[in-house]
Amino acid sequence: MPITEVNIISSCGKCGTEIETVTVKKDNMMLFTKEHAWCSKCQADRPQVRDVAGRKDSIEQERKSYPKAVPAVPFSDQPSGSAKG
């Protein structure tokens, strides 16, 4: 069955403190807003930053699955610094 609802996390645009989490239908999902919300840490109305719950963890998990980068080794049949041309 396809996922029809997602969790949206609203965070303070200044300090990053989580303000609220709401569940919305995918069709009604809106991540961009000009609205301000009360931040309990800043004790002020601040711009909101909205993101899909779990997105950062998913990105980090995928990044960890990439192969590790290794330094390039020059070909042994060519002197270093030479180029064909």
N, C-alpha and C positions, 0 to 999 in steps of 0.2 A: 504494500500500500504506500503510495507516495506521501512524503511529508508535506503537510499543508500549513503547519504553524511553526514559527521559529521564536526563540527567545532573544530579545534585544536588551543589551545592557547600556544604560545611560550613565556616563561618568562626567565628572567635573572637567571642563576644558582647561582649567588652570592647574589643579593639583592631581587630577586623575582618580580621585575618590569615587567609588561606585555610588551613584545616587539611587538608582532603581533598576529592576529587571522586569520587563513586561513580555507577555506572550502575545504575538499578533499573527494573523494570517499572512502568508507570503505575499498575497496580492495587495495587502494594505501596508506592507513593510516600508518604512521611510527612515533612512539613516541620516539624512541631512536635515538640519533644522536650525532656525535662527532663534528659537526659544531659549530662554534662560531658566535655570532651575536652582533651587536653594541647595547650597553645599554646606553640609554640617561641619566640615573641617575648616573651610574658609569663612564661614559665617556670613555669606553673601550670596546674592544671585549671580550665577556664573553661566557662561555658555556651556551647552551640553555637547558631548561627543558620544555618538551612538555607534555600536558595533554588534555584530551577531555573536551571541554567546558561544564560546569554544573556538572561535576562529583563530585566535593567536596560538592556542595550544595545537591546533591542527597544522598551522604553518610551521611551528617549531618541530613537530613530530615529522613532517615531511622533510624539512631541512636536515634533520638528523639521519634520514634514510639515504641521503645522497652519498656517493662515494667520496672518500677523502681525497683532497687535492695533493698531488705529488709534484715536486719540482721537475721541470723538463730536463732531459739529458741530451746533449748534442749527439748527432750521429757519429759513429766511430770511423766511418770511411771518409769523412770530410774534416779538414782542419777547422778549428773553431773560428768564427768570424768571416769565413769565405761564403760567397753566394754564387750560384750559377746565374748566368745572365748573358 
